[in-house]
Amino acid sequence: MAEQTTQKRRCALVTGGSRGIGRAICEELAQAGFDIAIVYAGNEEAARETAAQVEKLGASARIYRCDVADAETATACAEQVLADFGGVWALVNNAGITRDTLLARMREDDFDRVIDVNLKGAYHMTRALTRSFMRQRGGRIVNMSSIVGLMGNAGQANYAASKAGLIGLTKACARELASRGVTVNAIAPGFIETDMTGQLGDAVCERYEQQIPLGRLGQAQEVAKLVAFLVSDSAAYITGEVIRIDGGMAM
């Protein structure tokens, strides 16, 4: 990881940062020299555990409860982070939910809620920080998409639509913000080993592994290291990209 170009520690705001991939991202960015604003939806205990881990790594951490799907709440959260840290260099839109079922059974509110959190949540947080990014003439935005947004998946019409929408949002924002030195990229993870996949059972995970050329599930830390690269000075000439980290599943 390249050393940061200024002595002042930069701040990274990570939504969905309390557990799973989000926690791994917070810890990896703390090791890379960032102070961390941890945005979480409801599990305060998990958020505090993440903050404690970040602080053990020598970084400052604060937690912020926020429903990113709500525009006013998201804006207020972003403004508070700016006030507390004096600026944000990296925004990682990681917050996401699933409400899986086949299309014929999917309720409209299940479709809407997934879109509101996964896609509109990223829009709300990005919009809330855009003027700050433009004023400082630099910054990094990473949106957490999914290979499901590239391939589709039965039983996930809502989730796939939200993750495909993130790719379009990424490319549009990349074009708008490039002249101000702000890069915007998306990551499309495949099947990553987290608490959520752990609930699927060994048989289901084995079926997934059979679809992956590398023959295993990915690790949250592997995704986090890719995020850390994209928000570093080394990635200053990469923008508008969608990078798969899926063991070759979608190639």
Secondary structure, DSSP 4 states (H G I P E B T S, - for coil): -PPPSSSSPEEEEEET-SSHHHHHHHHHHHHTTEEEEEEESS-HHHHHHHHHHHHHTT--EEEEE--TTSHHHHHHHHHHHHHHHS--SEEEE---------GGG--HHHHHHHHIIIIIHHHHHHHHHHHHHHHHT-EEEEEE--THHHH--TT-HHHHHHHHHHHHHHHHHHHHHGGGTEEEEEEEE-SEESHHHHTT-HHHHHHHHHTSTT-S-EEHHHHHHHHHHHTSGGGTT--S-EEEESTTTT-
